[in-house]
């Protein structure tokens, strides 16, 4: 997983391995994951999600939005400072 944290935004890149590991994590697995083994890019600012790509495509009609929110929140929770402008919309409202 890679992140790029700017003053007012954050970008997240999750590899196929990252999404698989997240979806199958012991004690916190996501059964029937629609994102496992898929590459994810997401960009957030204080207004919310402003860019997304799944497997490099803008067509995001075939995944579970609740799972996407949980995955991004979990992956960013350790990286994004709580006082960052995008924290509430990317992490805070989901944990």
N, C-alpha and C positions, 0 to 999 in steps of 0.2 A: 504494500500500500504506500502510496505517495500522497503528500499534501503540499499545497502551496498556500501559505497564510499571508495575506496582505493586510494592510491597515483596515480595510472595510469589507473584505471578502475572503472566502476560503474555497479552494478547489480540492477535490478528492478524486484520486485514481485508484481503483481496486482491481487487481488482477483476477484471473480465473481461480487461481489458488487462494487468494484472499476471500473471495466470495464462497468458495467451497468450504474453506476452514470455518468461516463464520456460520454458515448454514448447518454444519455438522458438529458444532462445538459441544462437547460433553456437558450435559446439564443445562444447556441453553440452545438446543438444536431447533432449527426451523423446518418442521416436516413439510414435505411437498413444496420445497423452495422453488420459486420461479427465477431466482437470480443466481443460484449455485452454478459454478463453472462458467460464469459470464463476466465480461469486463465491464466496469462501470466508471463513468466520469460524471461528476456532479459539481456544480458551482453554486455557492450560496452567498448572498449578501444580507443586509439587515431586513430586506423586504421578502426574503425567501429564496427558493430555488430559481435560478435564472438561466441555467444551462444544464442539459443532461444528454448523455449518450449511453446506450447499452450495446455492447459489442461493436462500438464505432458507428452506430446508426442513430439517427434522430427519431426513428419510429419506436416509440416506447409504449406501444399499446398492448404488449403481451407479458406484463409482469405485475406483481402484486404491489400496489403503492404502499400499503402498510408495511410490507417486508422491506421495501426500499427505504422508507423512513427509519425503520428500526436498524437496518444495516448501517446507514449513514450516521445515525446518532451514536451507535456503538463504536464505530470506527473513529469518529471524530472526537468522542468524549475525552479520550486521553491526550489528544493532540491540540485541540482548540482551547485557548484560555477562556475561562468563564466570563471575563469582562470584554471579550471580543464582540463587535457589533452583530456578527452572524450567529453567535452561540445560541441564542434563544430559538431562532427558527430552524437551525440545523441539528441541535442537540437538546437543548433545554426543554422544549415542549414534548419531547418523546421519552424522556427518562424520568 
